[in-house]
Amino acid sequence: MALNTERAFAANAAHELRNPIASLLAQTQLLHESLSRTENRSRIEHILRQVRRMGRVVEKLLQFSRATSGIGL
């Protein structure tokens, strides 16, 4: 039961994080475009890489929770 609860939590957390991360990525990309010719460009590029990484981690977590629960079958 504890394992099922943990899987459900992971699935819910991953699902709930997808939209905020997508929104953060979109806003960061817009900021990147507006700062493309400033000294802050390297900082925003670092933020973009980290946001994309977070998105991949959350997506993998969601895929893992679906695979282990049998939803994908």
Secondary structure by P-SEA (a helix, b strand, c coil): caaaaaaaaaaaaaaaaaaaaaaaaaaaaaaaaaaccccaaaaaaaaaaaaaaaaaaaaaaaaaaaaaacccc
